[in-house]
Amino acid sequence: MVFKEEFERGGMLHDLTLARTEARITETSQTALCNQMHSVEQRLSRWLLTFADRSNSEQVKVTQSVVAGMLGVRREGISVAVAALRDAGSIKTSRASITIHDRACLEKRACECHKVIRDAVQAFGGSKPAG
């Protein structure tokens, strides 16, 4: 009840709530579009960059099976994409870990969705890119 009353007053809580909602809607719709339009390699690159931006860490401790589930693709597709990114020098891998080695290279391999999502989150006052 208190939240609703404060929101309806139209002050800072109202503005921040709407800005966060807009950023989240942009992220959700852009991710849905990305999942339909872009390659597994581009989507994996976007996901790794987004993770790094939000965690301020270039290392993701995760198995390829988990990444496959998060991106809605087969494990084999992630293996191929990881190999391509590793061969390009964008990432390094070890057991249950992926580390961004060359962020600029990874950004070139990612689709434009990363920038759209990053900009929407930053406009709200969210995380800044790592690195």
N, CA, C and O of each residue as an XYZ file, in Angstrom:
524
protein
N       0.818     -1.185      0.000
C       0.000      0.000      0.000
C       0.866      1.255      0.000
O       0.574      2.207     -0.723
N       1.923      1.266      0.799
C       2.794      2.433      0.876
C       3.490      2.652     -0.465
O       3.608      3.785     -0.931
N       3.949      1.567     -1.080
C       4.615      1.687     -2.383
C       3.674      2.307     -3.407
O       4.053      3.227     -4.132
N       2.456      1.803     -3.461
C       1.481      2.313     -4.429
C       1.219      3.803     -4.213
O       1.170      4.578     -5.169
N       1.054      4.185     -2.975
C       0.794      5.600     -2.672
C       1.976      6.477     -3.082
O       1.801      7.544     -3.669
N       3.174      6.010     -2.764
C       4.374      6.785     -3.115
C       4.548      6.843     -4.633
O       4.903      7.887     -5.179
N       4.301      5.732     -5.305
C       4.402      5.688     -6.766
C       3.428      6.681     -7.398
O       3.791      7.415     -8.317
N       2.205      6.699     -6.909
C       1.170      7.572     -7.466
C       1.438      9.057     -7.214
O       0.857      9.913     -7.881
N       2.303      9.360     -6.269
C       2.673     10.763     -6.035
C       3.490     11.319     -7.199
O       3.575     12.534     -7.378
N       4.085     10.437     -7.981
C       4.809     10.880     -9.171
C       6.200     11.409     -8.911
O       6.736     12.152     -9.734
N       6.790     11.054     -7.811
C       8.126     11.545     -7.480
C       9.236     10.642     -7.992
O       9.113      9.997     -9.034
N      10.316     10.615     -7.236
C      11.503      9.871     -7.631
C      11.237      8.374     -7.745
O      11.714      7.739     -8.686
N      10.493      7.800     -6.815
C      10.180      6.373     -6.878
C       9.450      6.054     -8.176
O       9.754      5.055     -8.827
N       8.513      6.872     -8.548
C       7.755      6.718     -9.795
C       8.704      6.708    -10.989
O       8.652      5.809    -11.827
N       9.567      7.713    -11.056
C      10.481      7.849    -12.190
C      11.473      6.697    -12.268
O      11.725      6.169    -13.352
N      12.038      6.301    -11.129
C      12.992      5.194    -11.116
C      12.332      3.870    -11.475
O      12.913      3.056    -12.193
N      11.131      3.659    -10.982
C      10.410      2.427    -11.298
C      10.120      2.330    -12.786
O      10.312      1.276    -13.391
N       9.663      3.416    -13.373
C       9.381      3.409    -14.813
C      10.656      3.259    -15.641
O      10.655      2.559    -16.655
N      11.736      3.904    -15.223
C      13.000      3.789    -15.956
C      13.529      2.363    -15.902
O      14.000      1.837    -16.910
N      13.455      1.732    -14.731
C      13.915      0.345    -14.596
C      13.031     -0.584    -15.410
O      13.528     -1.517    -16.042
N      11.744     -0.344    -15.403
C      10.819     -1.160    -16.188
C      11.120     -1.030    -17.673
O      11.130     -2.026    -18.397
N      11.363      0.183    -18.125
C      11.694      0.395    -19.540
C      12.987     -0.326    -19.918
O      13.062     -0.943    -20.981
N      14.002     -0.254    -19.061
C      15.265     -0.943    -19.330
C      15.051     -2.448    -19.396
O      15.611     -3.121    -20.261
N      14.245     -2.975    -18.487
C      13.987     -4.423    -18.456
C      13.188     -4.866    -19.680
O      13.471     -5.922    -20.247
N      12.206     -4.085    -20.094
C      11.427     -4.413    -21.294
C      12.329     -4.391    -22.524
O      12.236     -5.272    -23.379
N      13.194     -3.394    -22.615
C      14.137     -3.326    -23.735
C      15.028     -4.555    -23.745
O      15.229     -5.169    -24.793
N      15.564     -4.919    -22.589
C      16.435     -6.091    -22.501
C      15.697     -7.366    -22.901
O      16.222     -8.174    -23.667
N      14.503     -7.544    -22.393
C      13.730     -8.751    -22.680
C      13.369     -8.852    -24.155
O      13.532     -9.911    -24.762
N      12.884     -7.771    -24.732
C      12.488     -7.808    -26.145
C      13.703     -7.948    -27.053
O      13.637     -8.647    -28.065
N      14.803     -7.300    -26.710
C      16.013     -7.407    -27.531
C      16.578     -8.821    -27.461
O      17.045     -9.350    -28.469
N      16.541     -9.433    -26.288
C      17.026    -10.803    -26.142
C      16.156    -11.770    -26.937
O      16.677    -12.686    -27.574
N      14.851    -11.580    -26.909
C      13.953    -12.435    -27.697
C      14.256    -12.306    -29.186
O      14.317    -13.309    -29.897
N      14.443    -11.098    -29.651
C      14.796    -10.867    -31.049
C      16.144    -11.500    -31.369
O      16.301    -12.148    -32.403
N      17.100    -11.315    -30.494
C      18.438    -11.877    -30.670
C      18.373    -13.397    -30.805
O      19.040    -13.980    -31.661
N      17.577    -14.026    -29.967
C      17.461    -15.486    -30.002
C      16.921    -15.996    -31.329
O      17.202    -17.129    -31.717
N      16.156    -15.179    -32.021
C      15.583    -15.576    -33.310
C      16.475    -15.221    -34.498
O      16.433    -15.889    -35.531
N      17.279    -14.173    -34.350
C      17.972    -13.604    -35.504
C      19.468    -13.913    -35.594
O      20.029    -13.880    -36.689
N      20.115    -14.208    -34.490
C      21.571    -14.267    -34.505
C      22.115    -15.663    -34.233
O      21.441    -16.522    -33.664
N      23.352    -15.854    -34.659
C      24.013    -17.151    -34.509
C      24.309    -17.437    -33.037
O      24.301    -16.538    -32.196
N      24.567    -18.699    -32.753
C      24.930    -19.097    -31.391
C      26.201    -18.364    -30.961
O      26.304    -17.931    -29.813
N      27.159    -18.224    -31.860
C      28.403    -17.525    -31.526
C      28.140    -16.066    -31.152
O      28.705    -15.567    -30.179
N      27.299    -15.390    -31.903
C      26.965    -13.997    -31.591
C      26.238    -13.898    -30.253
O      26.519    -13.007    -29.451
N      25.314    -14.805    -30.018
C      24.543    -14.795    -28.773
C      25.419    -15.119    -27.568
O      25.275    -14.511    -26.508
N      26.325    -16.075    -27.734
C      27.256    -16.400    -26.654
C      28.147    -15.200    -26.353
O      28.389    -14.884    -25.188
N      28.629    -14.539    -27.382
C      29.457    -13.339    -27.195
C      28.680    -12.275    -26.433
O      29.201    -11.674    -25.493
N      27.436    -12.042    -26.837
C      26.580    -11.063    -26.143
C      26.407    -11.445    -24.680
O      26.527    -10.598    -23.795
N      26.128    -12.704    -24.428
C      25.889    -13.177    -23.071
C      27.130    -12.999    -22.200
O      27.028    -12.540    -21.062
N      28.296    -13.356    -22.723
C      29.540    -13.207    -21.968
C      29.831    -11.741    -21.653
O      30.229    -11.408    -20.537
N      29.633    -10.872    -22.638
C      29.863     -9.441    -22.426
C      28.893     -8.874    -21.390
O      29.285     -8.085    -20.530
N      27.640     -9.276    -21.476
C      26.642     -8.803    -20.518
C      26.984     -9.282    -19.110
O      26.886     -8.524    -18.145
N      27.385    -10.541    -19.004
C      27.783    -11.072    -17.701
C      28.949    -10.273    -17.135
O      28.934     -9.884    -15.966
N      29.955    -10.029    -17.963
C      31.132     -9.276    -17.516
C      30.751     -7.863    -17.085
O      31.242     -7.364    -16.073
N      29.880     -7.224    -17.852
C      29.434     -5.869    -17.511
C      28.775     -5.829    -16.136
O      29.003     -4.905    -15.356
N      27.975     -6.817    -15.854
C      27.183     -6.797    -14.620
C      27.932     -7.315    -13.408
O      27.627     -6.937    -12.277
N      28.904     -8.171    -13.637
C      29.633     -8.762    -12.513
C      30.977     -8.091    -12.258
O      31.625     -8.349    -11.244
N      31.397     -7.222    -13.193
C      32.728     -6.611    -13.124
C      33.821     -7.666    -13.043
O      34.829     -7.485    -12.360
N      33.608     -8.765    -13.749
C      34.584     -9.847    -13.806
C      34.645    -10.366    -15.231
O      33.618    -10.525    -15.891
N      35.837    -10.625    -15.691
C      36.012    -11.173    -17.035
C      35.886    -12.693    -17.029
O      35.909    -13.317    -18.090
N      35.755    -13.292    -15.855
C      35.663    -14.741    -15.754
C      34.250    -15.166    -15.372
O      33.640    -14.619    -14.453
N      33.754    -16.155    -16.102
C      32.444    -16.736    -15.816
C      32.681    -18.181    -15.404
O      33.175    -18.982    -16.198
N      32.334    -18.514    -14.177
C      32.469    -19.894    -13.719
C      31.152    -20.599    -13.994
O      30.198    -20.504    -13.222
N      31.127    -21.305    -15.112
C      29.896    -21.945    -15.564
C      30.261    -23.041    -16.559
O      31.245    -22.927    -17.290
N      29.467    -24.090    -16.578
C      29.699    -25.144    -17.565
C      29.039    -24.777    -18.891
O      28.112    -23.970    -18.939
N      29.529    -25.378    -19.947
C      28.929    -25.135    -21.253
C      27.491    -25.649    -21.301
O      26.667    -25.105    -22.035
N      27.187    -26.673    -20.540
C      25.808    -27.179    -20.489
C      24.861    -26.138    -19.900
O      23.742    -25.968    -20.386
N      25.303    -25.449    -18.864
C      24.478    -24.405    -18.256
C      24.283    -23.258    -19.239
O      23.173    -22.744    -19.381
N      25.356    -22.851    -19.921
C      25.247    -21.781    -20.916
C      24.277    -22.195    -22.019
O      23.456    -21.390    -22.459
N      24.369    -23.436    -22.460
C      23.454    -23.929    -23.497
C      22.007    -23.794    -23.033
O      21.148    -23.354    -23.798
N      21.737    -24.165    -21.802
C      20.392    -24.030    -21.261
C      19.942    -22.583    -21.178
O      18.786    -22.273    -21.466
N      20.842    -21.701    -20.788
C      20.492    -20.282    -20.662
C      20.213    -19.651    -22.019
O      19.370    -18.761    -22.135
N      20.924    -20.113    -23.047
C      20.721    -19.558    -24.384
C      19.700    -20.350    -25.196
O      19.351    -19.964    -26.312
N      19.229    -21.449    -24.635
C      18.208    -22.242    -25.316
C      18.715    -22.952    -26.557
O      18.000    -23.079    -27.551
N      19.964    -23.416    -26.488
C      20.546    -24.131    -27.625
C      21.122    -25.456    -27.146
O      21.245    -25.703    -25.946
N      21.468    -26.294    -28.098
C      22.069    -27.580    -27.749
C      23.501    -27.387    -27.260
O      24.189    -26.452    -27.668
N      23.930    -28.265    -26.399
C      25.289    -28.220    -25.839
C      26.328    -28.237    -26.951
O      27.353    -27.562    -26.854
N      26.074    -28.993    -27.994
C      27.014    -29.092    -29.108
C      27.203    -27.742    -29.795
O      28.307    -27.406    -30.223
N      26.120    -26.972    -29.899
C      26.202    -25.648    -30.507
C      27.090    -24.713    -29.701
O      27.838    -23.914    -30.265
N      27.004    -24.817    -28.381
C      27.864    -24.008    -27.512
C      29.317    -24.435    -27.675
O      30.213    -23.591    -27.707
N      29.555    -25.739    -27.777
C      30.927    -26.224    -27.959
C      31.559    -25.655    -29.218
O      32.722    -25.253    -29.202
N      30.802    -25.616    -30.306
C      31.301    -25.065    -31.570
C      31.573    -23.567    -31.422
O      32.609    -23.074    -31.867
N      30.643    -22.847    -30.796
C      30.803    -21.401    -30.616
C      31.989    -21.088    -29.703
O      32.760    -20.170    -29.980
N      32.137    -21.843    -28.623
C      33.264    -21.643    -27.708
C      34.578    -21.877    -28.443
O      35.523    -21.103    -28.288
N      34.642    -22.935    -29.240
C      35.866    -23.224    -29.997
C      36.201    -22.084    -30.953
O      37.365    -21.702    -31.073
N      35.200    -21.539    -31.630
C      35.434    -20.434    -32.569
C      35.934    -19.191    -31.835
O      36.862    -18.528    -32.296
N      35.324    -18.876    -30.701
C      35.749    -17.705    -29.925
C      37.143    -17.902    -29.332
O      37.939    -16.966    -29.266
N      37.424    -19.125    -28.904
C      38.751    -19.434    -28.363
C      39.808    -19.343    -29.471
O      40.879    -18.773    -29.266
N      39.504    -19.903    -30.637
C      40.440    -19.860    -31.764
C      40.702    -18.431    -32.233
O      41.790    -18.126    -32.721
N      39.713    -17.560    -32.087
C      39.865    -16.153    -32.476
C      40.634    -15.350    -31.425
O      41.005    -14.201    -31.668
N      40.872    -15.953    -30.261
C      41.582    -15.257    -29.193
C      40.689    -14.407    -28.311
O      41.183    -13.646    -27.479
N      39.377    -14.525    -28.482
C      38.436    -13.726    -27.690
C      38.316    -14.214    -26.255
O      38.176    -13.419    -25.326
N      38.373    -15.529    -26.084
C      38.180    -16.122    -24.761
C      39.232    -17.188    -24.499
O      39.893    -17.682    -25.412
N      39.364    -17.524    -23.225
C      40.140    -18.678    -22.785
C      39.185    -19.538    -21.974
O      38.283    -19.030    -21.308
N      39.394    -20.833    -22.036
C      38.513    -21.730    -21.295
C      39.326    -22.686    -20.438
O      40.465    -23.029    -20.756
N      38.716    -23.098    -19.358
C      39.213    -24.190    -18.537
C      37.978    -24.901    -18.007
O      36.852    -24.502    -18.304
N      38.176    -25.914    -17.252
C      37.030    -26.693    -16.775
C      36.036    -25.791    -16.035
O      36.380    -25.146    -15.045
N      34.814    -25.761    -16.530
C      33.707    -25.005    -15.928
C      34.021    -23.517    -15.779
O      33.585    -22.879    -14.821
N      34.779    -22.966    -16.729
C      35.125    -21.553    -16.659
C      35.416    -21.004    -18.054
O      36.084    -21.645    -18.865
N      34.899    -19.803    -18.311
C      35.188    -19.078    -19.544
C      35.677    -17.696    -19.127
O      35.027    -17.012    -18.338
N      36.828    -17.290    -19.663
C      37.401    -15.986    -19.336
C      37.530    -15.159    -20.606
O      38.049    -15.632    -21.617
N      37.059    -13.931    -20.547
C      37.225    -13.024    -21.682
C      38.693    -12.630    -21.734
O      39.227    -12.056    -20.785
N      39.337    -12.942    -22.848
C      40.759    -12.653    -23.034
C      40.963    -11.350    -23.803
O      41.856    -10.567    -23.478
N      40.141    -11.121    -24.813
C      40.244     -9.918    -25.651
C      38.836     -9.359    -25.841
O      38.102     -9.775    -26.738
N      38.477     -8.413    -24.983
C      37.118     -7.866    -24.999
C      36.783     -7.225    -26.339
O      35.677     -7.415    -26.845
N      37.706     -6.473    -26.923
C      37.445     -5.809    -28.207
C      37.139     -6.837    -29.293
O      36.235     -6.637    -30.104
N      37.880     -7.918    -29.306
C      37.633     -8.991    -30.278
C      36.258     -9.614    -30.036
O      35.519     -9.878    -30.984
N      35.918     -9.847    -28.779
C      34.618    -10.436    -28.450
C      33.483     -9.497    -28.840
O      32.449     -9.947    -29.334
N      33.667     -8.201    -28.624
C      32.644     -7.221    -29.011
C      32.409     -7.231    -30.522
O      31.276     -7.059    -30.973
N      33.460     -7.429    -31.296
C      33.313     -7.495    -32.754
C      32.541     -8.738    -33.179
O      31.854     -8.722    -34.200
N      32.648     -9.805    -32.409
C      31.985    -11.057    -32.753
C      30.539    -11.113    -32.240
O      29.740    -11.936    -32.686
N      30.226    -10.226    -31.302
C      28.862    -10.170    -30.759
C      27.954     -9.412    -31.721
O      28.416     -8.612    -32.535
N      26.679     -9.675    -31.614
C      25.700     -8.921    -32.394
C      25.474     -7.556    -31.742
O      25.941     -7.297    -30.633
N      24.760     -6.703    -32.442
C      24.488     -5.348    -31.946
C      23.576     -5.351    -30.718
O      23.430     -4.326    -30.053
N      22.974     -6.476    -30.420
C      22.071     -6.566    -29.268
C      22.791     -6.249    -27.959
O      22.192     -5.678    -27.048
N      24.052     -6.608    -27.858
C      24.797     -6.300    -26.634
C      24.806     -4.802    -26.377
O      24.557     -4.365    -25.254
N      25.088     -4.023    -27.391
C      25.141     -2.565    -27.229
C      23.764     -2.000    -26.879
O      23.657     -1.118    -26.027
N      22.720     -2.495    -27.525
C      21.362     -2.012    -27.244
C      20.997     -2.277    -25.783
O      20.493     -1.391    -25.092
N      21.255     -3.491    -25.323
C      20.936     -3.859    -23.943
C      21.812     -3.083    -22.967
O      21.315     -2.549    -21.975
N      23.107     -3.017    -23.240
C      24.027     -2.282    -22.361
C      23.606     -0.820    -22.231
O      23.576     -0.271    -21.129
N      23.283     -0.197    -23.356
C      22.893      1.213    -23.327
C      21.597      1.429    -22.546
O      21.461      2.424    -21.834
N      20.648      0.504    -22.675
C      19.386      0.624    -21.939
C      19.626      0.522    -20.437
O      19.047      1.281    -19.659
N      20.474     -0.413    -20.031
C      20.775     -0.588    -18.610
C      21.558      0.608    -18.082
O      21.292      1.084    -16.978
N      22.517      1.096    -18.857
C      23.305      2.255    -18.421
C      22.446      3.516    -18.335
O      22.661      4.350    -17.456
N      21.486      3.661    -19.230
C      20.594      4.826    -19.184
C      19.801      4.836    -17.881
O      19.461      5.898    -17.359
N      19.513      3.660    -17.367
C      18.816      3.538    -16.088
C      19.766      3.823    -14.923
O      19.329      4.129    -13.814
N      21.059      3.720    -15.188
C      22.051      3.921    -14.128
C      22.658      2.616    -13.674
O      23.186      2.505    -12.568
N      22.574      1.623    -14.553
C      23.089      0.303    -14.212
C      24.582      0.181    -14.414
O      25.309      1.174    -14.407
N      25.029     -1.052    -14.596
C      26.448     -1.374    -14.632
C      27.172     -0.779    -15.829
O      26.592     -0.561    -16.893
N      28.444     -0.526    -15.622
C      29.333     -0.064    -16.680
C      30.126     -1.263    -17.185
O      30.328     -2.220    -16.438
N      30.579     -1.232    -18.433
C      31.355     -2.361    -18.954
C      32.608     -2.621    -18.127
O      33.276     -1.698    -17.662
N      32.903     -3.903    -17.960
C      34.131     -4.299    -17.270
C      35.310     -4.084    -18.205
O      35.150     -3.858    -19.404
N      36.497     -4.161    -17.620
C      37.703     -4.122    -18.450
C      38.238     -2.827    -18.665
O      39.251     -2.683    -19.350
